[in-house]
Amino acid sequence: QTGQMHDEKSEIYAAGLRSTPWQQTDDTGLRVNGQNCYTHIVCNPFYTVYFTKPRKDRLTVLQILWGDRPLSFCLNELAFAYWEQCGLSKSKREALTRLPQEQRLTQPEFETLLKEHGPELGPQQYKWVLEGAAIAAYHTQDEFPIVLLLLCDDARQFKRITEILALCWVHEGRHYKKLNPALEYHAQILDQFLTQFWTFYHQLAAYQLDPTPAEREHLADEFDKLFSTVTGYQNLDQRIAKTKAKKIELLSVLDYPQIPLHNNAAELGARQQKPKQNISFGPRTEDGAKIWDTGLTLVSTAYKLGVNIFDYICDRVSGTSQLPSLAGLIEQKAAQFQLR
């Protein structure tokens, strides 16, 4: 039965990725047999899936978005554009042009190629090369749904993987609440600015209900005005400038009004794991972590689809299989709501 449940999780994930071109993601810590690991959550309004991994770096996030399958690597224009953005030197990029192009390689094959014929790379440069080649292979494959837009917090491992990145407004607002002004005057300034911040947030929410080109332009201008504010409270002004630098990511909703303004769904997915972790103190083996992930995936997805999880598990364990699959229900819901 465990193998069947794992297969259902895989089907849920594939159906979920097909259901919308955008996905939400987050991660949370989990100890597996006493070792620090990370549970990654990927979701949208129709499903939530969990993957526990030893790391939470960019390659791990990419592997998860790619269906949790072994990564492939490819040298093409996308890879070279990534390396240029990262700051890989021109001489290193030119040396990489002498390696086979447009070929899909496994990680051992690609690493052997770099070792034997590639340029000399430092640890950070080597990491960039792996990331760029893996991202390039992901975006040029057609075996698995490609995520167009990723909604997340501002953690660096989520950046540059998808064509479009959207940031969570609630997470951005938390940065302002962490400010601790010593002067009452500065506290008043902060409160006034936070009022403006959340007023703008509600304007974006209203735009989602009735998006128009005129309102889109208006809100883009309002963003520039609000986050060009200079208050004289240095810590607040620095925080405002950091928010302004994220304009493209925070205003992705203007082009894609169907996406949420916040990442609460993924964060709630992370919190659902905590009660079990507090009771069981974490799995003892990798297989145990995998079972945790599958169980949480089934429970969370069934809840979103309005399915009684107890009836569903009994149906599968008994072998009657009279209830429709969760993956099939995701497809039905996606066709009904068309959140694209």
C-alpha atoms as a printed R data frame, in Angstrom:
    type eleno elety resid chain resno       x      y       z
1   ATOM     1    CA   GLN     A     1   0.000  0.000   0.000
2   ATOM     2    CA   THR     A     2   2.902  2.361   0.697
3   ATOM     3    CA   GLY     A     3   4.065  2.155  -2.920
4   ATOM     4    CA   GLN     A     4   0.551  2.949  -4.113
5   ATOM     5    CA   MET     A     5   0.418  6.016  -1.879
6   ATOM     6    CA   HIS     A     6   3.785  7.235  -3.165
7   ATOM     7    CA   ASP     A     7   2.490  6.811  -6.727
8   ATOM     8    CA   GLU     A     8  -0.614  8.837  -5.834
9   ATOM     9    CA   LYS     A     9   1.604 11.605  -4.504
10  ATOM    10    CA   SER     A    10   3.532 11.689  -7.796
11  ATOM    11    CA   GLU     A    11   0.266 11.862  -9.741
12  ATOM    12    CA   ILE     A    12  -1.007 14.643  -7.485
13  ATOM    13    CA   TYR     A    13   2.147 16.660  -8.066
14  ATOM    14    CA   ALA     A    14   2.094 16.281 -11.848
15  ATOM    15    CA   ALA     A    15  -1.591 17.232 -11.976
16  ATOM    16    CA   GLY     A    16  -0.987 20.156  -9.642
17  ATOM    17    CA   LEU     A    17   1.834 21.546 -11.755
18  ATOM    18    CA   ARG     A    18  -0.360 21.287 -14.845
19  ATOM    19    CA   SER     A    19  -3.308 22.963 -13.128
20  ATOM    20    CA   THR     A    20  -1.758 26.459 -13.033
21  ATOM    21    CA   PRO     A    21   1.367 27.995 -14.581
22  ATOM    22    CA   TRP     A    22   2.277 29.455 -11.174
23  ATOM    23    CA   GLN     A    23   3.169 27.674  -7.967
24  ATOM    24    CA   GLN     A    24   3.897 28.666  -4.376
25  ATOM    25    CA   THR     A    25   6.791 27.314  -2.330
26  ATOM    26    CA   ASP     A    26   8.355 27.478   1.111
27  ATOM    27    CA   ASP     A    27  10.502 25.283   3.355
28  ATOM    28    CA   THR     A    28  10.803 24.417   7.018
29  ATOM    29    CA   GLY     A    29  13.348 22.584   9.117
30  ATOM    30    CA   LEU     A    30  13.009 18.906  10.062
31  ATOM    31    CA   ARG     A    31  15.446 16.594  11.845
32  ATOM    32    CA   VAL     A    32  15.770 13.141  10.266
33  ATOM    33    CA   ASN     A    33  17.534 10.675  12.529
34  ATOM    34    CA   GLY     A    34  19.017 13.614  14.388
35  ATOM    35    CA   GLN     A    35  20.320 15.343  11.245
36  ATOM    36    CA   ASN     A    36  19.124 18.747  10.078
37  ATOM    37    CA   CYS     A    37  17.027 18.483   6.919
38  ATOM    38    CA   TYR     A    38  14.416 20.650   5.218
39  ATOM    39    CA   THR     A    39  10.868 19.922   4.163
40  ATOM    40    CA   HIS     A    40   9.992 21.761   0.948
41  ATOM    41    CA   ILE     A    41   6.376 22.655   0.251
42  ATOM    42    CA   VAL     A    42   4.975 23.284  -3.240
43  ATOM    43    CA   CYS     A    43   1.318 24.167  -3.653
44  ATOM    44    CA   ASN     A    44  -1.463 26.067  -5.366
45  ATOM    45    CA   PRO     A    45  -5.203 26.282  -4.525
46  ATOM    46    CA   PHE     A    46  -5.751 22.655  -5.609
47  ATOM    47    CA   TYR     A    47  -2.973 20.709  -3.890
48  ATOM    48    CA   THR     A    48  -0.006 20.723  -1.495
49  ATOM    49    CA   VAL     A    49   3.004 18.407  -1.747
50  ATOM    50    CA   TYR     A    50   5.952 17.830   0.588
51  ATOM    51    CA   PHE     A    51   9.554 16.799  -0.095
52  ATOM    52    CA   THR     A    52  12.162 16.365   2.659
53  ATOM    53    CA   LYS     A    53  15.767 16.887   1.564
54  ATOM    54    CA   PRO     A    54  19.165 17.329   3.252
55  ATOM    55    CA   ARG     A    55  19.598 20.787   1.707
56  ATOM    56    CA   LYS     A    56  17.582 23.772   0.570
57  ATOM    57    CA   ASP     A    57  19.919 25.193  -2.078
58  ATOM    58    CA   ARG     A    58  18.944 26.228  -5.598
59  ATOM    59    CA   LEU     A    59  19.702 22.835  -7.147
60  ATOM    60    CA   THR     A    60  17.475 21.124  -4.578
61  ATOM    61    CA   VAL     A    61  14.602 23.512  -5.284
62  ATOM    62    CA   LEU     A    62  15.057 22.921  -9.014
63  ATOM    63    CA   GLN     A    63  15.089 19.151  -8.543
64  ATOM    64    CA   ILE     A    64  11.799 19.354  -6.655
65  ATOM    65    CA   LEU     A    65  10.153 21.548  -9.298
66  ATOM    66    CA   TRP     A    66  11.377 19.007 -11.850
67  ATOM    67    CA   GLY     A    67   9.294 16.262 -10.267
68  ATOM    68    CA   ASP     A    68  11.954 15.218  -7.738
69  ATOM    69    CA   ARG     A    69  13.862 13.403 -10.446
70  ATOM    70    CA   PRO     A    70  17.630 13.366 -11.079
71  ATOM    71    CA   LEU     A    71  18.817 16.613 -12.599
72  ATOM    72    CA   SER     A    72  20.025 16.952 -16.157
73  ATOM    73    CA   PHE     A    73  22.528 19.518 -17.400
74  ATOM    74    CA   CYS     A    74  22.814 21.338 -20.712
75  ATOM    75    CA   LEU     A    75  24.991 24.089 -22.169
76  ATOM    76    CA   ASN     A    76  22.911 26.540 -24.185
77  ATOM    77    CA   GLU     A    77  21.988 30.228 -24.359
78  ATOM    78    CA   LEU     A    78  19.994 30.072 -21.135
79  ATOM    79    CA   ALA     A    79  22.969 28.717 -19.236
80  ATOM    80    CA   PHE     A    80  25.324 31.395 -20.559
81  ATOM    81    CA   ALA     A    81  22.799 34.137 -19.728
82  ATOM    82    CA   TYR     A    82  22.577 32.799 -16.170
83  ATOM    83    CA   TRP     A    83  26.355 32.786 -15.779
84  ATOM    84    CA   GLU     A    84  26.616 36.324 -17.048
85  ATOM    85    CA   GLN     A    85  24.017 37.456 -14.490
86  ATOM    86    CA   CYS     A    86  25.929 35.676 -11.729
87  ATOM    87    CA   GLY     A    87  29.147 37.433 -12.683
88  ATOM    88    CA   LEU     A    88  31.101 34.493 -14.122
89  ATOM    89    CA   SER     A    89  34.045 35.997 -15.971
90  ATOM    90    CA   LYS     A    90  34.041 36.292 -19.745
91  ATOM    91    CA   SER     A    91  37.119 34.077 -20.040
92  ATOM    92    CA   LYS     A    92  35.385 31.268 -18.101
93  ATOM    93    CA   ARG     A    93  32.264 31.595 -20.237
94  ATOM    94    CA   GLU     A    94  34.330 31.483 -23.411
95  ATOM    95    CA   ALA     A    95  36.070 28.328 -22.198
96  ATOM    96    CA   LEU     A    96  32.658 26.736 -21.595
97  ATOM    97    CA   THR     A    97  31.658 27.436 -25.207
98  ATOM    98    CA   ARG     A    98  34.277 24.871 -26.254
99  ATOM    99    CA   LEU     A    99  32.366 22.099 -24.488
100 ATOM   100    CA   PRO     A   100  29.539 20.181 -26.236
101 ATOM   101    CA   GLN     A   101  26.466 22.379 -26.590
102 ATOM   102    CA   GLU     A   102  22.754 21.525 -26.581
103 ATOM   103    CA   GLN     A   103  23.364 18.050 -25.116
104 ATOM   104    CA   ARG     A   104  21.485 16.699 -22.092
105 ATOM   105    CA   LEU     A   105  23.899 15.140 -19.611
106 ATOM   106    CA   THR     A   106  23.471 13.481 -16.230
107 ATOM   107    CA   GLN     A   107  25.184 15.078 -13.252
108 ATOM   108    CA   PRO     A   108  28.069 12.551 -13.187
109 ATOM   109    CA   GLU     A   109  28.581 13.013 -16.944
110 ATOM   110    CA   PHE     A   110  28.520 16.800 -16.676
111 ATOM   111    CA   GLU     A   111  30.862 16.929 -13.696
112 ATOM   112    CA   THR     A   112  33.311 14.600 -15.453
113 ATOM   113    CA   LEU     A   113  33.179 16.833 -18.532
114 ATOM   114    CA   LEU     A   114  33.959 19.907 -16.441
115 ATOM   115    CA   LYS     A   115  36.798 18.164 -14.631
116 ATOM   116    CA   GLU     A   116  38.474 16.877 -17.787
117 ATOM   117    CA   HIS     A   117  37.807 19.628 -20.320
118 ATOM   118    CA   GLY     A   118  36.328 22.613 -18.516
119 ATOM   119    CA   PRO     A   119  38.046 25.745 -17.202
120 ATOM   120    CA   GLU     A   120  39.503 25.902 -13.721
121 ATOM   121    CA   LEU     A   121  36.700 26.975 -11.398
122 ATOM   122    CA   GLY     A   122  36.560 28.062  -7.779
123 ATOM   123    CA   PRO     A   123  33.880 26.617  -5.467
124 ATOM   124    CA   GLN     A   124  31.409 29.466  -6.081
125 ATOM   125    CA   GLN     A   125  32.053 29.468  -9.830
126 ATOM   126    CA   TYR     A   126  31.570 25.696  -9.954
127 ATOM   127    CA   LYS     A   127  28.250 26.096  -8.170
128 ATOM   128    CA   TRP     A   128  27.143 28.737 -10.674
129 ATOM   129    CA   VAL     A   129  28.057 26.504 -13.605
130 ATOM   130    CA   LEU     A   130  26.071 23.588 -12.209
131 ATOM   131    CA   GLU     A   131  23.070 25.788 -11.481
132 ATOM   132    CA   GLY     A   132  23.075 27.460 -14.883
133 ATOM   133    CA   ALA     A   133  23.378 24.199 -16.805
134 ATOM   134    CA   ALA     A   134  20.653 22.532 -14.718
135 ATOM   135    CA   ILE     A   135  18.248 25.451 -15.098
136 ATOM   136    CA   ALA     A   136  18.908 25.519 -18.845
137 ATOM   137    CA   ALA     A   137  18.128 21.799 -19.124
138 ATOM   138    CA   TYR     A   138  14.933 22.217 -17.078
139 ATOM   139    CA   HIS     A   139  13.574 24.959 -19.329
140 ATOM   140    CA   THR     A   140  14.356 23.071 -22.563
141 ATOM   141    CA   GLN     A   141  12.799 19.726 -21.584
142 ATOM   142    CA   ASP     A   142   9.237 18.690 -22.373
143 ATOM   143    CA   GLU     A   143   8.799 15.595 -20.197
144 ATOM   144    CA   PHE     A   144   7.503 17.457 -17.133
145 ATOM   145    CA   PRO     A   145   5.448 20.650 -16.613
146 ATOM   146    CA   ILE     A   146   7.647 23.752 -16.399
147 ATOM   147    CA   VAL     A   147   6.750 26.295 -13.737
148 ATOM   148    CA   LEU     A   148   6.394 29.729 -15.320
149 ATOM   149    CA   LEU     A   149   6.013 31.767 -12.124
150 ATOM   150    CA   LEU     A   150   7.123 30.979  -8.590
151 ATOM   151    CA   LEU     A   151   5.565 32.794  -5.615
152 ATOM   152    CA   CYS     A   152   7.778 32.681  -2.537
153 ATOM   153    CA   ASP     A   153   9.665 34.695   0.038
154 ATOM   154    CA   ASP     A   154  12.896 36.525  -0.730
155 ATOM   155    CA   ALA     A   155  15.256 33.605  -0.040
156 ATOM   156    CA   ARG     A   156  18.047 33.467  -2.600
157 ATOM   157    CA   GLN     A   157  17.598 29.782  -3.516
158 ATOM   158    CA   PHE     A   158  14.257 30.548  -5.193
159 ATOM   159    CA   LYS     A   159  15.652 33.189  -7.535
160 ATOM   160    CA   ARG     A   160  16.497 32.739 -11.237
161 ATOM   161    CA   ILE     A   161  14.924 29.295 -11.484
162 ATOM   162    CA   THR     A   162  11.675 30.325 -13.144
163 ATOM   163    CA   GLU     A   163  11.009 32.879 -15.839
164 ATOM   164    CA   ILE     A   164   9.026 35.037 -13.384
165 ATOM   165    CA   LEU     A   165   9.395 35.445  -9.635
166 ATOM   166    CA   ALA     A   166   6.671 36.908  -7.420
167 ATOM   167    CA   LEU     A   167   7.350 37.919  -3.829
168 ATOM   168    CA   CYS     A   168   5.022 37.745  -0.839
169 ATOM   169    CA   TRP     A   169   3.710 41.107   0.367
170 ATOM   170    CA   VAL     A   170   2.988 39.800   3.857
171 ATOM   171    CA   HIS     A   171   6.574 38.588   4.174
172 ATOM   172    CA   GLU     A   172   7.796 41.990   3.000
173 ATOM   173    CA   GLY     A   173   5.606 43.699   5.566
174 ATOM   174    CA   ARG     A   174   7.199 41.651   8.343
175 ATOM   175    CA   HIS     A   175  10.533 43.364   7.703
176 ATOM   176    CA   TYR     A   176   8.970 46.670   8.763
177 ATOM   177    CA   LYS     A   177   7.476 45.172  11.911
178 ATOM   178    CA   LYS     A   178  10.952 44.004  12.928
179 ATOM   179    CA   LEU     A   179  12.112 47.617  13.141
180 ATOM   180    CA   ASN     A   180  12.435 48.697  16.747
181 ATOM   181    CA   PRO     A   181  12.486 52.505  16.910
182 ATOM   182    CA   ALA     A   182  13.937 53.954  20.119
183 ATOM   183    CA   LEU     A   183  12.235 57.335  19.697
184 ATOM   184    CA   GLU     A   184   8.480 57.889  19.931
185 ATOM   185    CA   TYR     A   185   8.725 60.196  16.919
186 ATOM   186    CA   HIS     A   186  10.262 57.413  14.812
187 ATOM   187    CA   ALA     A   187   7.596 54.986  16.064
188 ATOM   188    CA   GLN     A   188   4.896 57.368  14.815
189 ATOM   189    CA   ILE     A   189   6.603 57.675  11.432
190 ATOM   190    CA   LEU     A   190   6.792 53.897  11.158
191 ATOM   191    CA   ASP     A   191   3.102 53.501  12.033
192 ATOM   192    CA   GLN     A   192   2.145 56.091   9.425
193 ATOM   193    CA   PHE     A   193   4.191 54.382   6.751
194 ATOM   194    CA   LEU     A   194   2.794 50.932   7.602
195 ATOM   195    CA   THR     A   195  -0.707 52.377   7.195
196 ATOM   196    CA   GLN     A   196   0.260 53.511   3.693
197 ATOM   197    CA   PHE     A   197   1.929 50.145   3.007
198 ATOM   198    CA   TRP     A   198  -1.194 48.144   3.787
199 ATOM   199    CA   THR     A   199  -3.440 50.647   2.018
200 ATOM   200    CA   PHE     A   200  -1.433 50.030  -1.131
201 ATOM   201    CA   TYR     A   201  -1.686 46.280  -0.509
202 ATOM   202    CA   HIS     A   202  -5.499 46.537  -0.431
203 ATOM   203    CA   GLN     A   203  -5.417 48.560  -3.653
204 ATOM   204    CA   LEU     A   204  -3.577 45.656  -5.283
205 ATOM   205    CA   ALA     A   205  -6.202 43.258  -3.929
206 ATOM   206    CA   ALA     A   206  -8.951 45.417  -5.452
207 ATOM   207    CA   TYR     A   207  -7.092 45.454  -8.765
208 ATOM   208    CA   GLN     A   208  -7.134 41.646  -8.814
209 ATOM   209    CA   LEU     A   209 -10.931 41.708  -8.870
210 ATOM   210    CA   ASP     A   210 -11.107 44.140 -11.802
211 ATOM   211    CA   PRO     A   211  -7.746 44.511 -13.569
212 ATOM   212    CA   THR     A   212  -7.546 47.279 -16.166
213 ATOM   213    CA   PRO     A   213  -4.581 48.773 -18.066
214 ATOM   214    CA   ALA     A   214  -5.245 52.191 -16.561
215 ATOM   215    CA   GLU     A   215  -5.275 50.889 -12.995
216 ATOM   216    CA   ARG     A   216  -2.184 48.833 -13.708
217 ATOM   217    CA   GLU     A   217  -0.263 51.952 -14.724
218 ATOM   218    CA   HIS     A   218  -1.654 53.888 -11.777
219 ATOM   219    CA   LEU     A   219  -0.548 51.266  -9.252
220 ATOM   220    CA   ALA     A   220   2.932 51.054 -10.760
221 ATOM   221    CA   ASP     A   221   3.257 54.830 -10.341
222 ATOM   222    CA   GLU     A   222   1.888 54.660  -6.798
223 ATOM   223    CA   PHE     A   223   4.482 52.034  -5.929
224 ATOM   224    CA   ASP     A   224   7.278 54.330  -7.087
225 ATOM   225    CA   LYS     A   225   5.876 57.237  -5.057
226 ATOM   226    CA   LEU     A   226   5.319 55.250  -1.888
227 ATOM   227    CA   PHE     A   227   8.686 53.523  -1.900
228 ATOM   228    CA   SER     A   228  10.593 56.679  -2.766
229 ATOM   229    CA   THR     A   229   9.510 58.156   0.560
230 ATOM   230    CA   VAL     A   230  12.252 59.677   2.721
231 ATOM   231    CA   THR     A   231  11.197 59.944   6.350
232 ATOM   232    CA   GLY     A   232  14.417 60.892   8.129
233 ATOM   233    CA   TYR     A   233  14.242 57.695  10.166
234 ATOM   234    CA   GLN     A   234  17.343 56.016   8.746
235 ATOM   235    CA   ASN     A   235  16.454 52.379   9.414
236 ATOM   236    CA   LEU     A   236  13.015 52.844   7.898
237 ATOM   237    CA   ASP     A   237  14.400 54.668   4.857
238 ATOM   238    CA   GLN     A   238  16.854 51.831   4.258
239 ATOM   239    CA   ARG     A   239  14.037 49.305   4.499
240 ATOM   240    CA   ILE     A   240  11.893 51.320   2.068
241 ATOM   241    CA   ALA     A   241  14.754 51.426  -0.444
242 ATOM   242    CA   LYS     A   242  15.140 47.633  -0.215
243 ATOM   243    CA   THR     A   243  11.447 47.190  -0.964
244 ATOM   244    CA   LYS     A   244  11.664 49.501  -3.965
245 ATOM   245    CA   ALA     A   245  14.501 47.373  -5.372
246 ATOM   246    CA   LYS     A   246  12.045 44.447  -5.500
247 ATOM   247    CA   LYS     A   247   9.493 46.316  -7.611
248 ATOM   248    CA   ILE     A   248   9.371 43.802 -10.463
249 ATOM   249    CA   GLU     A   249   8.849 40.826  -8.166
250 ATOM   250    CA   LEU     A   250   6.341 42.538  -5.852
251 ATOM   251    CA   LEU     A   251   4.292 43.878  -8.769
252 ATOM   252    CA   SER     A   252   4.110 40.597 -10.705
253 ATOM   253    CA   VAL     A   253   0.449 40.613  -9.688
254 ATOM   254    CA   LEU     A   254  -0.187 43.486 -12.107
255 ATOM   255    CA   ASP     A   255   0.583 41.173 -15.026
256 ATOM   256    CA   TYR     A   256  -0.791 38.038 -13.351
257 ATOM   257    CA   PRO     A   257  -3.765 39.180 -11.223
258 ATOM   258    CA   GLN     A   258  -4.796 35.578 -10.558
259 ATOM   259    CA   ILE     A   259  -1.801 34.912  -8.282
260 ATOM   260    CA   PRO     A   260  -2.075 35.519  -4.523
261 ATOM   261    CA   LEU     A   261  -0.499 38.604  -3.006
262 ATOM   262    CA   HIS     A   262   0.972 36.512  -0.214
263 ATOM   263    CA   ASN     A   263   2.529 33.110   0.314
264 ATOM   264    CA   ASN     A   264   0.338 32.132   3.240
265 ATOM   265    CA   ALA     A   265  -0.774 28.876   1.598
266 ATOM   266    CA   ALA     A   266   2.782 27.530   1.477
267 ATOM   267    CA   GLU     A   267   3.537 28.790   4.984
268 ATOM   268    CA   LEU     A   268   0.397 27.107   6.317
269 ATOM   269    CA   GLY     A   269   1.558 23.932   4.594
270 ATOM   270    CA   ALA     A   270   4.804 24.192   6.531
271 ATOM   271    CA   ARG     A   271   2.927 24.660   9.805
272 ATOM   272    CA   GLN     A   272   0.837 21.545   9.207
273 ATOM   273    CA   GLN     A   273   3.982 19.498   9.595
274 ATOM   274    CA   LYS     A   274   4.841 20.934  13.018
275 ATOM   275    CA   PRO     A   275   2.225 19.146  15.191
276 ATOM   276    CA   LYS     A   276   3.392 15.753  13.918
277 ATOM   277    CA   GLN     A   277   7.013 16.767  14.380
278 ATOM   278    CA   ASN     A   278   6.316 17.883  17.946
279 ATOM   279    CA   ILE     A   279   4.692 14.522  18.725
280 ATOM   280    CA   SER     A   280   7.055 12.198  16.876
281 ATOM   281    CA   PHE     A   281  10.289 14.244  17.079
282 ATOM   282    CA   GLY     A   282  11.016 13.596  13.413
283 ATOM   283    CA   PRO     A   283  11.426 10.468  11.293
284 ATOM   284    CA   ARG     A   284  14.344  8.112  11.913
285 ATOM   285    CA   THR     A   285  15.101  7.116   8.318
286 ATOM   286    CA   GLU     A   286  14.882  8.510   4.792
287 ATOM   287    CA   ASP     A   287  12.056  6.076   4.078
288 ATOM   288    CA   GLY     A   288  10.267  7.371   7.154
289 ATOM   289    CA   ALA     A   289  10.647 10.963   5.948
290 ATOM   290    CA   LYS     A   290   9.279  9.927   2.562
291 ATOM   291    CA   ILE     A   291   6.230  8.366   4.226
292 ATOM   292    CA   TRP     A   292   5.722 11.560   6.249
293 ATOM   293    CA   ASP     A   293   5.831 13.580   3.028
294 ATOM   294    CA   THR     A   294   3.363 11.345   1.243
295 ATOM   295    CA   GLY     A   295   0.947 11.262   4.178
296 ATOM   296    CA   LEU     A   296   0.971 15.044   4.553
297 ATOM   297    CA   THR     A   297   0.533 15.435   0.793
298 ATOM   298    CA   LEU     A   298  -2.564 13.239   0.754
299 ATOM   299    CA   VAL     A   299  -4.108 14.870   3.836
300 ATOM   300    CA   SER     A   300  -3.452 18.456   2.705
301 ATOM   301    CA   THR     A   301  -4.572 17.887  -0.882
302 ATOM   302    CA   ALA     A   302  -7.723 16.012   0.152
303 ATOM   303    CA   TYR     A   303  -8.660 18.911   2.436
304 ATOM   304    CA   LYS     A   304  -8.280 21.435  -0.403
305 ATOM   305    CA   LEU     A   305 -10.425 19.276  -2.678
306 ATOM   306    CA   GLY     A   306 -13.146 18.695  -0.079
307 ATOM   307    CA   VAL     A   307 -12.426 14.971   0.214
308 ATOM   308    CA   ASN     A   308 -12.747 13.101   3.515
309 ATOM   309    CA   ILE     A   309  -9.243 11.730   4.002
310 ATOM   310    CA   PHE     A   310 -10.391  8.853   6.204
311 ATOM   311    CA   ASP     A   311 -12.828  7.627   3.550
312 ATOM   312    CA   TYR     A   312 -10.120  8.061   0.931
313 ATOM   313    CA   ILE     A   313  -7.494  6.062   2.842
314 ATOM   314    CA   CYS     A   314  -9.987  3.307   3.656
315 ATOM   315    CA   ASP     A   315 -10.971  3.130  -0.005
316 ATOM   316    CA   ARG     A   316  -7.359  2.691  -1.082
317 ATOM   317    CA   VAL     A   317  -6.271  0.340   1.719
318 ATOM   318    CA   SER     A   318  -9.311 -1.900   1.190
319 ATOM   319    CA   GLY     A   319  -8.551 -2.110  -2.511
320 ATOM   320    CA   THR     A   320 -12.058 -1.069  -3.570
321 ATOM   321    CA   SER     A   321 -10.776  2.101  -5.296
322 ATOM   322    CA   GLN     A   322 -14.268  3.459  -5.805
323 ATOM   323    CA   LEU     A   323 -13.363  7.054  -4.994
324 ATOM   324    CA   PRO     A   324 -11.838  9.129  -7.806
325 ATOM   325    CA   SER     A   325  -8.150  9.871  -7.611
326 ATOM   326    CA   LEU     A   326  -7.040 13.160  -6.100
327 ATOM   327    CA   ALA     A   327  -5.075 13.875  -9.271
328 ATOM   328    CA   GLY     A   328  -8.262 13.519 -11.317
329 ATOM   329    CA   LEU     A   329 -10.106 15.871  -8.977
330 ATOM   330    CA   ILE     A   330  -7.321 18.427  -9.355
331 ATOM   331    CA   GLU     A   331  -7.783 18.338 -13.123
332 ATOM   332    CA   GLN     A   332 -11.545 18.799 -12.732
333 ATOM   333    CA   LYS     A   333 -11.120 21.742 -10.356
334 ATOM   334    CA   ALA     A   334  -8.529 23.331 -12.607
335 ATOM   335    CA   ALA     A   335 -10.865 23.095 -15.600
336 ATOM   336    CA   GLN     A   336 -13.674 24.602 -13.519
337 ATOM   337    CA   PHE     A   337 -11.806 27.595 -12.069
338 ATOM   338    CA   GLN     A   338  -9.202 28.168 -14.819
339 ATOM   339    CA   LEU     A   339  -6.666 29.967 -12.647
340 ATOM   340    CA   ARG     A   340  -4.266 30.617 -15.494
